[in-house]
Amino acid sequence: MKTDQTCVELCPQGTFEEDSQCKTCAEGCAVCGGLDSCTSSDESYFLLEGIPTQNCGTGKYGDSLERSCKNCVNECNECSDGTSCTSCIADRFVSSSGVCVETCEDNQYPDATTGLCTNCNIACETCTGDSETDCTTCSVGYTPSSTDPNTCTSDCPSQQFFDSSTQSCQSCQTGCEVCSSRMSCVECMASYQLNTGMSLCFKCDPKCETCTSSRDDDC
């Protein structure tokens, strides 16, 4: 056999014998039995049905150990290995564990732009987007806004306090502007006075500008 006009007993790596000539394998092929019969690829290529390629295509990935194209797991469009998806087929999203799912976890939402299951805002337990205004339910310590049920806030409006047992804003006692619980007032409404010892608000007698109780003789 001849290679570059030199007679050899065996064709060198990267070539194959045909008509007593050593001919070059296809691009990317290290060992071949013919132009369309590659058995081992070069380092930057992978074998796909006997043909060397640098792009295994949709639903496949390049196995760097075996230098061959292998199938991704079900419902993957692209994957980095046999178990970790990087993009999914239509109507599926990549979960935090790298598999394709139809429904994301409770504290995540399906992001149509990235194709990923993305974490909700910290204020949301479940959501439709990444903002605190995209909540469908609120996280512990947060409650729906009085003006927008899809907005979760940790701040209750005036004359209310956050009740951790019900995970909602509840009304302060009568006359209380700011309170930490139903019976613990911090600041009173106009025309009410705060009894600091009892943390309660009481209304002064109409005769009094300020007072220490609601009696007319306590002005």
Secondary structure, DSSP 8 states (H G I E B T S, - for coil): -EETTEE-SS--TTEEEETTEEEE--TTEEEEEETTEEEEE-TT-EEETTEEES---TTEEEETTTTEEEE-STTEEEESSSS-EEEESTT-EE-TTS-EESS--TTEEEETTTTEEEE--TTEEEESSSSTTSEEEE-TT-EE-SS-TT-EES---TTEEEETTTTEEEE--TTEEEEEETTEEEEE-TTEEEETTTTEEEE--TT-SS-SSSSTT--
